[in-house]
Amino acid sequence: METQEKQFIKGFNDGYLVAEHEPELAKQLVKHPNDHNEYFKGVVSGKQEFDMEKVRERLKGVSRSNPPTKDISKNKGREK
């Protein structure tokens, strides 16, 4: 594995963990992104992944607790 790829993966894992355990610190870290540093790109991506997983979990909870109501109208889709 190339050095840059290893740096990105390390940053990704670190960013994910920081977002999970210290969300305020993670927010501060990604405020000023450094596009020239692979490690920092990984940190930003790791935080984004953690945030997306939280959203997915919330959406799963919403869809389970509030199932869509069905319109069982007899005339739905029929011409008069």
VMD Tcl script that builds the backbone (N, CA, C; Angstrom):
set m [mol new atoms 240]
animate dup $m
set s [atomselect $m all]
$s set {name element resname resid chain x y z} {
  {N N MET 1 A 0.843 -1.168 0.000}
  {CA C MET 1 A 0.000 0.000 0.000}
  {C C MET 1 A 0.896 1.242 0.000}
  {N N GLU 2 A 0.521 2.218 -0.758}
  {CA C GLU 2 A 1.311 3.438 -0.842}
  {C C GLU 2 A 1.218 4.249 0.456}
  {N N THR 3 A 2.213 5.058 0.695}
  {CA C THR 3 A 2.265 5.875 1.907}
  {C C THR 3 A 1.079 6.825 1.989}
  {N N GLN 4 A 0.713 7.477 0.884}
  {CA C GLN 4 A -0.416 8.412 0.899}
  {C C GLN 4 A -1.714 7.688 1.235}
  {N N GLU 5 A -1.882 6.502 0.694}
  {CA C GLU 5 A -3.092 5.727 0.972}
  {C C GLU 5 A -3.144 5.322 2.448}
  {N N LYS 6 A -2.019 4.941 3.004}
  {CA C LYS 6 A -1.948 4.595 4.426}
  {C C LYS 6 A -2.277 5.807 5.290}
  {N N GLN 7 A -1.771 6.976 4.890}
  {CA C GLN 7 A -2.059 8.200 5.641}
  {C C GLN 7 A -3.551 8.517 5.607}
  {N N PHE 8 A -4.164 8.347 4.432}
  {CA C PHE 8 A -5.595 8.615 4.301}
  {C C PHE 8 A -6.392 7.670 5.193}
  {N N ILE 9 A -6.076 6.392 5.160}
  {CA C ILE 9 A -6.798 5.398 5.961}
  {C C ILE 9 A -6.639 5.686 7.452}
  {N N LYS 10 A -5.424 6.014 7.880}
  {CA C LYS 10 A -5.189 6.356 9.284}
  {C C LYS 10 A -6.016 7.580 9.661}
  {N N GLY 11 A -6.014 8.603 8.814}
  {CA C GLY 11 A -6.807 9.804 9.070}
  {C C GLY 11 A -8.299 9.507 9.102}
  {N N PHE 12 A -8.766 8.644 8.196}
  {CA C PHE 12 A -10.178 8.264 8.152}
  {C C PHE 12 A -10.586 7.616 9.470}
  {N N ASN 13 A -9.807 6.642 9.904}
  {CA C ASN 13 A -10.115 5.940 11.152}
  {C C ASN 13 A -10.070 6.892 12.345}
  {N N ASP 14 A -9.070 7.749 12.381}
  {CA C ASP 14 A -8.960 8.716 13.471}
  {C C ASP 14 A -10.125 9.708 13.441}
  {N N GLY 15 A -10.483 10.181 12.261}
  {CA C GLY 15 A -11.595 11.120 12.121}
  {C C GLY 15 A -12.911 10.505 12.561}
  {N N TYR 16 A -13.112 9.248 12.232}
  {CA C TYR 16 A -14.335 8.540 12.631}
  {C C TYR 16 A -14.409 8.433 14.153}
  {N N LEU 17 A -13.294 8.032 14.767}
  {CA C LEU 17 A -13.270 7.873 16.221}
  {C C LEU 17 A -13.441 9.212 16.947}
  {N N VAL 18 A -12.796 10.243 16.455}
  {CA C VAL 18 A -12.941 11.562 17.076}
  {C C VAL 18 A -14.392 12.024 16.959}
  {N N ALA 19 A -15.009 11.831 15.812}
  {CA C ALA 19 A -16.407 12.227 15.626}
  {C C ALA 19 A -17.327 11.456 16.566}
  {N N GLU 20 A -16.998 10.204 16.811}
  {CA C GLU 20 A -17.823 9.364 17.682}
  {C C GLU 20 A -17.693 9.768 19.157}
  {N N HIS 21 A -16.468 10.056 19.590}
  {CA C HIS 21 A -16.218 10.282 21.012}
  {C C HIS 21 A -16.072 11.755 21.403}
  {N N GLU 22 A -15.672 12.596 20.482}
  {CA C GLU 22 A -15.479 14.031 20.745}
  {C C GLU 22 A -16.032 14.854 19.575}
  {N N PRO 23 A -17.366 14.879 19.421}
  {CA C PRO 23 A -17.962 15.531 18.250}
  {C C PRO 23 A -17.612 17.011 18.109}
  {N N GLU 24 A -17.478 17.723 19.209}
  {CA C GLU 24 A -17.138 19.152 19.111}
  {C C GLU 24 A -15.720 19.339 18.570}
  {N N LEU 25 A -14.802 18.513 19.021}
  {CA C LEU 25 A -13.430 18.569 18.511}
  {C C LEU 25 A -13.408 18.242 17.019}
  {N N ALA 26 A -14.178 17.252 16.617}
  {CA C ALA 26 A -14.238 16.876 15.203}
  {C C ALA 26 A -14.738 18.040 14.351}
  {N N LYS 27 A -15.743 18.751 14.837}
  {CA C LYS 27 A -16.265 19.916 14.101}
  {C C LYS 27 A -15.180 20.971 13.912}
  {N N GLN 28 A -14.413 21.202 14.977}
  {CA C GLN 28 A -13.351 22.200 14.894}
  {C C GLN 28 A -12.245 21.763 13.937}
  {N N LEU 29 A -11.935 20.474 13.939}
  {CA C LEU 29 A -10.871 19.974 13.069}
  {C C LEU 29 A -11.193 20.158 11.591}
  {N N VAL 30 A -12.433 19.958 11.226}
  {CA C VAL 30 A -12.779 19.996 9.802}
  {C C VAL 30 A -13.224 21.377 9.324}
  {N N LYS 31 A -13.222 22.357 10.209}
  {CA C LYS 31 A -13.601 23.719 9.798}
  {C C LYS 31 A -12.655 24.275 8.737}
  {N N HIS 32 A -11.383 23.960 8.845}
  {CA C HIS 32 A -10.374 24.492 7.934}
  {C C HIS 32 A -9.668 23.329 7.230}
  {N N PRO 33 A -10.320 22.780 6.214}
  {CA C PRO 33 A -9.735 21.613 5.543}
  {C C PRO 33 A -8.413 21.931 4.846}
  {N N ASN 34 A -7.550 20.955 4.811}
  {CA C ASN 34 A -6.253 21.063 4.146}
  {C C ASN 34 A -6.241 20.021 3.034}
  {N N ASP 35 A -6.501 20.449 1.821}
  {CA C ASP 35 A -6.604 19.523 0.697}
  {C C ASP 35 A -5.266 18.968 0.235}
  {N N HIS 36 A -4.171 19.450 0.803}
  {CA C HIS 36 A -2.853 18.987 0.380}
  {C C HIS 36 A -2.308 17.886 1.283}
  {N N ASN 37 A -3.047 17.533 2.315}
  {CA C ASN 37 A -2.582 16.557 3.282}
  {C C ASN 37 A -3.517 15.353 3.265}
  {N N GLU 38 A -2.985 14.194 2.889}
  {CA C GLU 38 A -3.810 12.988 2.778}
  {C C GLU 38 A -4.401 12.575 4.123}
  {N N TYR 39 A -3.634 12.719 5.183}
  {CA C TYR 39 A -4.132 12.359 6.509}
  {C C TYR 39 A -5.357 13.207 6.841}
  {N N PHE 40 A -5.260 14.505 6.607}
  {CA C PHE 40 A -6.369 15.389 6.933}
  {C C PHE 40 A -7.580 15.108 6.046}
  {N N LYS 41 A -7.363 14.786 4.782}
  {CA C LYS 41 A -8.484 14.400 3.910}
  {C C LYS 41 A -9.200 13.189 4.498}
  {N N GLY 42 A -8.419 12.258 5.036}
  {CA C GLY 42 A -9.000 11.077 5.674}
  {C C GLY 42 A -9.796 11.431 6.914}
  {N N VAL 43 A -9.289 12.368 7.719}
  {CA C VAL 43 A -10.003 12.801 8.923}
  {C C VAL 43 A -11.370 13.367 8.539}
  {N N VAL 44 A -11.392 14.216 7.531}
  {CA C VAL 44 A -12.644 14.823 7.067}
  {C C VAL 44 A -13.599 13.732 6.577}
  {N N SER 45 A -13.098 12.791 5.799}
  {CA C SER 45 A -13.939 11.709 5.276}
  {C C SER 45 A -14.453 10.809 6.389}
  {N N GLY 46 A -13.618 10.543 7.376}
  {CA C GLY 46 A -14.043 9.715 8.506}
  {C C GLY 46 A -15.163 10.364 9.297}
  {N N LYS 47 A -15.055 11.671 9.518}
  {CA C LYS 47 A -16.112 12.392 10.219}
  {C C LYS 47 A -17.399 12.371 9.396}
  {N N GLN 48 A -17.279 12.589 8.091}
  {CA C GLN 48 A -18.458 12.575 7.229}
  {C C GLN 48 A -19.136 11.198 7.259}
  {N N GLU 49 A -18.352 10.144 7.243}
  {CA C GLU 49 A -18.912 8.793 7.292}
  {C C GLU 49 A -19.660 8.567 8.595}
  {N N PHE 50 A -19.077 8.985 9.711}
  {CA C PHE 50 A -19.748 8.831 10.994}
  {C C PHE 50 A -21.067 9.597 10.997}
  {N N ASP 51 A -21.048 10.829 10.490}
  {CA C ASP 51 A -22.267 11.633 10.439}
  {C C ASP 51 A -23.329 10.979 9.564}
  {N N MET 52 A -22.932 10.428 8.442}
  {CA C MET 52 A -23.894 9.771 7.552}
  {C C MET 52 A -24.488 8.523 8.208}
  {N N GLU 53 A -23.683 7.779 8.944}
  {CA C GLU 53 A -24.190 6.594 9.627}
  {C C GLU 53 A -25.202 6.973 10.702}
  {N N LYS 54 A -24.966 8.083 11.401}
  {CA C LYS 54 A -25.929 8.546 12.398}
  {C C LYS 54 A -27.252 8.897 11.736}
  {N N VAL 55 A -27.195 9.560 10.592}
  {CA C VAL 55 A -28.417 9.926 9.871}
  {C C VAL 55 A -29.153 8.668 9.422}
  {N N ARG 56 A -28.421 7.689 8.899}
  {CA C ARG 56 A -29.054 6.431 8.462}
  {C C ARG 56 A -29.766 5.750 9.627}
  {N N GLU 57 A -29.128 5.727 10.785}
  {CA C GLU 57 A -29.735 5.104 11.954}
  {C C GLU 57 A -31.007 5.840 12.368}
  {N N ARG 58 A -30.974 7.167 12.324}
  {CA C ARG 58 A -32.174 7.943 12.669}
  {C C ARG 58 A -33.297 7.657 11.686}
  {N N LEU 59 A -32.945 7.566 10.405}
  {CA C LEU 59 A -33.970 7.302 9.390}
  {C C LEU 59 A -34.574 5.922 9.561}
  {N N LYS 60 A -33.772 4.954 9.940}
  {CA C LYS 60 A -34.308 3.610 10.189}
  {C C LYS 60 A -35.315 3.654 11.323}
  {N N GLY 61 A -34.999 4.393 12.372}
  {CA C GLY 61 A -35.909 4.519 13.508}
  {C C GLY 61 A -37.197 5.210 13.137}
  {N N VAL 62 A -37.106 6.223 12.297}
  {CA C VAL 62 A -38.295 6.958 11.873}
  {C C VAL 62 A -39.178 6.063 11.021}
  {N N SER 63 A -38.593 5.331 10.102}
  {CA C SER 63 A -39.402 4.504 9.204}
  {C C SER 63 A -40.060 3.349 9.955}
  {N N ARG 64 A -39.451 2.872 11.022}
  {CA C ARG 64 A -40.052 1.779 11.799}
  {C C ARG 64 A -41.163 2.281 12.711}
  {N N SER 65 A -40.967 3.446 13.299}
  {CA C SER 65 A -41.950 3.944 14.258}
  {C C SER 65 A -43.126 4.654 13.592}
  {N N ASN 66 A -42.948 5.151 12.391}
  {CA C ASN 66 A -44.004 5.862 11.679}
  {C C ASN 66 A -44.203 5.258 10.297}
  {N N PRO 67 A -44.834 4.098 10.210}
  {CA C PRO 67 A -45.031 3.509 8.885}
  {C C PRO 67 A -45.955 4.388 8.049}
  {N N PRO 68 A -45.718 4.412 6.746}
  {CA C PRO 68 A -46.565 5.250 5.890}
  {C C PRO 68 A -48.008 4.760 5.914}
  {N N THR 69 A -48.936 5.681 5.878}
  {CA C THR 69 A -50.345 5.303 5.849}
  {C C THR 69 A -50.714 4.952 4.421}
  {N N LYS 70 A -51.583 3.999 4.299}
  {CA C LYS 70 A -52.005 3.559 2.967}
  {C C LYS 70 A -53.364 4.180 2.648}
  {N N ASP 71 A -53.490 4.638 1.416}
  {CA C ASP 71 A -54.763 5.172 0.945}
  {C C ASP 71 A -55.527 4.003 0.341}
  {N N ILE 72 A -56.562 3.566 1.024}
  {CA C ILE 72 A -57.308 2.393 0.535}
  {C C ILE 72 A -58.612 2.803 -0.130}
  {N N SER 73 A -58.603 3.995 -0.680}
  {CA C SER 73 A -59.781 4.498 -1.368}
  {C C SER 73 A -60.133 3.558 -2.531}
  {N N LYS 74 A -61.404 3.214 -2.650}
  {CA C LYS 74 A -61.822 2.301 -3.711}
  {C C LYS 74 A -61.756 2.940 -5.085}
  {N N ASN 75 A -61.865 4.248 -5.154}
  {CA C ASN 75 A -61.880 4.943 -6.426}
  {C C ASN 75 A -60.511 5.408 -6.868}
  {N N LYS 76 A -59.508 5.133 -6.123}
  {CA C LYS 76 A -58.155 5.611 -6.447}
  {C C LYS 76 A -57.702 5.003 -7.778}
  {N N GLY 77 A -57.326 5.849 -8.699}
  {CA C GLY 77 A -56.803 5.395 -9.962}
  {C C GLY 77 A -57.844 4.988 -10.987}
  {N N ARG 78 A -59.106 5.086 -10.658}
  {CA C ARG 78 A -60.163 4.698 -11.608}
  {C C ARG 78 A -60.814 5.934 -12.195}
  {N N GLU 79 A -61.177 5.809 -13.442}
  {CA C GLU 79 A -61.888 6.912 -14.096}
  {C C GLU 79 A -63.364 6.828 -13.746}
  {N N LYS 80 A -64.007 7.991 -13.682}
  {CA C LYS 80 A -65.436 8.022 -13.367}
  {C C LYS 80 A -66.264 8.069 -14.604}
}
mol reanalyze $m
mol bondsrecalc $m
mol representation Tube
mol addrep $m
